Amino acid sequence: MMGRDQTPDQTPPANEGRRLTVKLMAEKLNVSTATISNAFNRPDQLSEARRRWILDECKRLGYMGPNAAARSLRTGRTGNVGVMLADNLAYSLTDPVASEFLHGLAEVLDKKRMNMLLLSSQDAGNSYRSHLQESMVDGFIVYGWLTKRDTYERLLQQGKPMVAVDFDLEGCTWVNIDNYQGARASAEHALKVPPRNVSILGLRLVEQEDVCSIRGHDLFGETRAISVRRLNGYLDALGLAGYDISPDRIWSTPTNNHGDAYQAAYEALSQTPRPDLLLCMSDRLGLAAIQVALQMKLRIPEDLRIVGFDGIPEGNTLHPSLTTVYQQSAEKGRVAARIFLGEQEDQNVLIPTRLLVRESCP
């Protein structure tokens, strides 16, 4: 073994890369074990030049850093955050609101050199794989209401940190936007020009897996469905203005994709009497409504006014541009990550929204 006053070996012995330890590397480079550890795990503790020299020397000698599995067993931490998604992975990565949320989450985790392990609740039927994946994380950020209630109980029983996003869960800190106030403010703005007939395009209001009006269906509870809070915001604003909207003029779509949105908009605009105001619970619903209306030769906003919800970029690039409620999706992810990491007080957070007035409902 080399003394601390000697220079590093020029080449590692055969197969030594498998046996090298932090202690041995510290002796080879004539530095402390803490310095080696900091170079890999806490770069802020070293100058960039010193850290780069240590990493380069370690690589040359065949040492690739502390063993992740051993470190996990020693510290009880994996460096991974499990992000449990209510929808499947493909939908979550293409939905503009979900992808923006994940972007905000990643911004904070990247700075802490933490990894995200994306988990889909749709895969919960495979109990072995679910338990294996869940054992690989330090805790969970749950995005959206999961259809299988026992999934929550299983996650909570593990005793790991958990933050709920876009729904309320007893025994768990949550991060939501102010859906009720955002929807109510948008309806109050639209009602400044009194409409003759109002319809609402909703998102996941009922259990039905097809596009339908809510007549004859039971609504989800508010703690489960953020869309019900938006509906209540619309209905309260309409009620105060003297409008009584019937359930057959309120539509529920099972997903926030273009196909369901287009069908709901087409059915709503085919009603008699046809609505001259559409309150839409997502921008995708609002954008589909604009498309259907233009195909029907309706003028916007003269014949039909449309209000969306989310504030996705596409709403401002079309003509007519979409009046909408901007929700801070990326900030929602940042807040959830900061609470999970202990960088922000562990308490429920309600993030405000902002009305964006554009051409579809000036």
C-alpha positions in Angstrom: 0.0 0.0 0.0 1.3 3.5 -0.8 2.3 6.0 1.8 0.6 9.3 2.0 3.7 11.1 0.7 3.8 9.1 -2.5 2.3 10.0 -5.9 -0.7 8.0 -7.3 -0.1 4.8 -9.2 -0.1 5.3 -12.9 -2.2 2.2 -13.6 -4.5 0.2 -11.3 -3.6 -3.5 -10.7 -5.7 -6.0 -12.6 -9.3 -6.2 -11.3 -8.5 -3.6 -8.6 -11.4 -1.4 -9.8 -13.8 -3.9 -8.2 -12.0 -3.7 -4.8 -11.2 -0.1 -4.5 -12.8 1.7 -1.5 -13.0 5.3 -0.4 -10.3 4.7 2.2 -7.9 3.2 -0.4 -8.5 6.0 -2.8 -7.9 8.6 -0.1 -4.5 7.0 0.6 -3.6 6.8 -3.1 -4.5 10.5 -3.6 -3.1 11.7 -0.3 -6.4 13.2 0.8 -9.0 12.5 3.4 -11.9 10.1 2.9 -14.2 13.0 3.5 -12.7 14.8 0.5 -13.2 11.8 -1.8 -16.8 11.5 -0.6 -17.5 15.2 -1.1 -16.1 15.0 -4.6 -18.8 12.5 -5.5 -21.7 13.5 -3.2 -21.2 17.1 -2.1 -19.5 19.2 -4.8 -20.3 22.4 -3.1 -17.7 21.5 -0.4 -14.8 21.6 -2.9 -13.4 24.0 -5.4 -14.3 23.0 -9.0 -10.6 22.5 -9.9 -9.9 20.3 -6.9 -13.1 18.2 -7.4 -12.3 17.8 -11.1 -8.8 16.6 -10.3 -10.1 14.0 -7.8 -12.8 12.7 -10.2 -10.3 12.4 -13.0 -7.7 10.6 -10.8 -10.4 8.2 -9.5 -11.6 7.5 -13.0 -8.0 6.8 -14.2 -7.4 4.4 -11.3 -10.7 2.6 -12.0 -12.7 3.9 -9.0 -16.2 5.0 -10.1 -17.5 6.3 -6.8 -19.3 5.0 -3.7 -21.4 1.9 -4.3 -25.0 3.0 -4.5 -26.4 -0.2 -3.1 -24.0 -0.3 -0.2 -24.6 3.4 0.6 -28.4 2.7 0.6 -28.0 -0.1 3.1 -25.7 2.0 5.3 -27.7 5.2 5.3 -31.2 3.9 4.6 -31.5 6.4 1.7 -31.5 5.7 -2.0 -31.4 9.2 -3.5 -34.6 8.4 -5.4 -38.0 10.0 -5.2 -41.0 8.0 -6.3 -43.5 10.0 -8.3 -46.7 8.1 -8.3 -48.9 9.2 -11.3 -52.6 8.7 -11.4 -52.5 8.2 -15.2 -50.2 6.0 -17.3 -46.7 7.2 -18.2 -47.4 8.0 -21.8 -50.4 10.3 -21.0 -48.5 12.0 -18.1 -45.5 12.8 -20.3 -47.7 14.2 -23.2 -50.3 16.1 -21.1 -49.1 19.7 -21.0 -50.1 20.3 -17.4 -48.6 17.1 -16.1 -45.4 17.5 -18.0 -45.0 21.1 -16.7 -45.5 19.8 -13.2 -42.8 17.2 -13.7 -40.5 19.8 -15.1 -40.9 22.0 -11.9 -40.3 18.9 -9.8 -37.2 18.0 -11.7 -35.7 21.5 -11.3 -35.6 21.2 -7.5 -34.5 17.5 -7.4 -31.7 18.1 -10.0 -30.1 20.7 -7.7 -30.1 18.2 -4.9 -28.8 15.4 -7.2 -31.9 13.4 -6.5 -33.5 11.1 -9.1 -37.2 10.7 -10.0 -38.6 7.2 -10.4 -41.9 7.6 -12.3 -44.5 5.1 -11.1 -47.9 4.6 -12.7 -50.9 3.6 -10.5 -52.2 1.9 -13.6 -49.6 -0.8 -12.9 -50.6 -1.4 -9.3 -52.1 -4.8 -10.3 -48.6 -6.2 -10.5 -48.0 -6.3 -6.7 -44.5 -7.8 -6.9 -43.2 -5.2 -9.3 -45.0 -2.4 -7.4 -43.4 -3.5 -4.1 -40.0 -3.8 -5.8 -40.2 -0.3 -7.3 -41.5 1.3 -4.1 -38.6 -0.2 -2.1 -36.2 1.7 -4.3 -37.3 5.2 -3.2 -37.0 7.4 -0.1 -40.6 8.5 -0.3 -43.4 9.5 -2.6 -44.9 12.5 -4.4 -48.4 11.4 -5.5 -49.8 13.3 -8.5 -53.6 13.1 -8.9 -56.2 10.8 -7.3 -55.4 7.1 -7.7 -58.3 4.9 -8.6 -57.2 2.1 -6.3 -57.7 3.3 -2.8 -55.5 0.5 -1.3 -52.5 2.0 -3.1 -52.6 5.0 -0.6 -52.9 2.7 2.3 -49.9 0.7 1.1 -47.8 3.8 0.6 -48.7 5.3 3.9 -48.0 2.0 5.8 -44.4 2.2 4.6 -43.8 5.2 6.8 -41.9 7.1 4.2 -42.3 10.9 3.4 -45.3 11.5 1.1 -46.7 14.6 -0.5 -50.1 14.6 -2.3 -50.6 16.9 -5.3 -54.0 18.0 -6.8 -56.1 16.2 -4.2 -56.5 16.0 -0.4 -55.4 12.9 1.5 -55.8 12.5 5.2 -52.5 12.0 7.0 -50.6 13.5 4.1 -49.4 17.0 3.3 -50.9 18.3 0.0 -50.2 20.9 -2.6 -53.1 22.2 -4.7 -54.0 25.2 -6.7 -57.0 27.3 -5.9 -59.3 25.6 -8.3 -62.5 26.9 -6.9 -61.5 30.6 -6.9 -59.9 30.3 -10.3 -63.1 28.9 -11.9 -65.3 31.4 -10.1 -63.2 34.3 -11.2 -63.3 33.2 -14.9 -67.1 32.7 -14.8 -67.6 36.1 -13.1 -65.5 37.7 -15.9 -67.5 35.9 -18.6 -70.9 36.9 -17.1 -70.0 40.6 -17.4 -71.6 40.2 -20.8 -74.9 38.3 -19.9 -75.2 35.1 -22.0 -78.5 33.6 -23.1 -77.4 29.9 -22.6 -74.5 28.5 -20.7 -72.9 25.0 -21.0 -70.0 23.6 -19.0 -67.4 21.2 -20.4 -66.0 19.3 -17.4 -63.2 16.8 -16.8 -63.6 13.7 -14.8 -66.7 14.8 -12.9 -68.3 11.3 -12.7 -67.3 7.7 -12.8 -68.5 7.2 -16.4 -65.8 6.2 -18.8 -67.5 7.9 -21.8 -68.2 11.5 -22.7 -71.6 12.3 -21.2 -73.7 14.9 -19.5 -73.8 14.5 -15.7 -77.6 14.0 -15.6 -78.3 10.8 -13.7 -74.7 10.4 -12.5 -73.2 11.0 -9.0 -70.4 13.5 -8.9 -67.0 12.6 -7.4 -66.2 14.2 -4.0 -64.2 17.4 -3.8 -61.3 15.8 -2.1 -60.9 13.4 -4.9 -61.6 15.5 -8.0 -60.2 19.0 -8.5 -62.7 19.4 -11.3 -65.6 19.3 -8.9 -64.1 22.3 -7.1 -64.0 24.0 -10.5 -67.6 23.1 -11.1 -68.6 24.6 -7.8 -66.8 27.8 -8.6 -68.7 28.0 -11.9 -72.1 27.2 -10.3 -71.7 29.7 -7.5 -70.9 32.5 -9.9 -73.8 31.5 -12.1 -76.1 31.3 -9.2 -75.3 34.7 -7.9 -75.9 36.1 -11.4 -79.3 34.4 -11.5 -78.5 31.5 -13.8 -79.7 28.0 -13.1 -77.9 25.5 -15.3 -79.4 22.0 -15.7 -77.2 18.8 -15.4 -77.8 18.0 -19.1 -75.8 21.1 -20.0 -72.8 20.0 -18.0 -70.5 17.5 -19.7 -67.9 15.2 -18.3 -65.0 13.8 -20.2 -63.0 10.8 -18.9 -59.7 12.1 -20.2 -58.1 15.4 -21.1 -57.2 14.3 -24.6 -58.3 15.9 -27.9 -60.7 13.1 -28.9 -62.8 13.3 -25.8 -62.6 17.1 -25.8 -63.8 17.4 -29.4 -66.7 15.0 -28.8 -67.9 16.9 -25.7 -67.6 20.3 -27.5 -69.5 19.0 -30.6 -72.3 17.5 -28.5 -72.6 20.7 -26.4 -72.6 23.0 -29.4 -75.2 20.7 -31.1 -77.7 21.3 -28.3 -80.9 23.4 -28.7 -80.8 26.1 -27.7 -77.1 26.3 -28.5 -74.9 27.8 -25.8 -73.3 31.2 -26.4 -71.0 30.7 -23.4 -68.8 27.7 -22.8 -67.0 27.3 -19.5 -64.3 24.7 -20.0 -62.3 23.0 -17.2 -59.1 22.6 -19.2 -57.5 24.4 -22.1 -57.6 21.3 -24.2 -61.4 21.4 -23.8 -61.4 25.1 -24.7 -59.2 24.6 -27.7 -61.3 21.8 -29.0 -64.4 24.0 -28.5 -62.8 26.7 -30.6 -62.1 24.2 -33.4 -65.7 22.8 -33.4 -67.1 26.3 -33.3 -65.1 27.5 -36.3 -66.1 24.3 -38.2 -69.7 25.2 -37.5 -69.1 28.7 -38.9 -69.6 30.4 -35.5 -67.9 33.7 -34.8 -65.8 34.0 -31.6 -66.6 35.9 -29.5 -69.6 37.3 -31.3 -71.7 34.1 -31.4 -69.8 32.1 -28.8 -67.5 33.0 -25.9 -65.2 30.4 -24.5 -63.1 30.3 -21.3 -60.5 27.6 -20.5 -58.5 26.6 -17.5 -54.7 25.8 -17.2 -52.8 28.5 -19.2 -50.9 26.1 -21.5 -48.9 27.9 -24.3 -51.1 26.6 -27.1 -53.9 28.8 -25.8 -52.1 31.9 -26.7 -50.8 30.8 -30.1 -54.1 30.1 -31.9 -56.5 32.7 -33.3 -58.7 33.5 -31.6 -56.5 33.1 -28.5 -58.1 31.5 -25.5 -59.2 33.3 -22.4 -58.1 31.1 -19.5 -57.1 30.6 -15.9 -53.4 30.2 -15.5 -52.4 27.6 -12.9 -48.8 27.5 -11.8 -48.1 23.9 -12.7 -44.3 24.1 -12.6 -44.4 26.0 -9.3 -46.7 23.2 -8.0 -43.9 20.7 -8.7 -41.3 22.9 -7.1 -43.3 23.4 -3.9 -44.0 19.6 -3.7 -40.3 18.9 -4.1 -39.2 21.5 -1.5 -41.7 20.1 1.1 -40.5 16.6 0.4 -36.9 17.5 0.8 -37.5 19.5 4.0 -36.6 22.9 2.4 -40.1 24.3 3.0 -42.4 24.0 6.0 -44.3 20.8 6.0 -47.8 22.2 5.7 -50.6 22.2 3.1 -50.2 24.8 0.3 -52.9 26.4 -1.8 -51.4 28.1 -4.8 -53.3 31.1 -6.4 -54.4 31.3 -10.0 -54.5 34.2 -12.4 -57.1 35.1 -15.1 -55.7 35.6 -18.6 -58.1 37.6 -20.7 -57.8 37.0 -24.4 -59.8 37.0 -27.6 -62.2 34.1 -27.0 -63.9 36.0 -24.1 -62.7 39.6 -23.9 
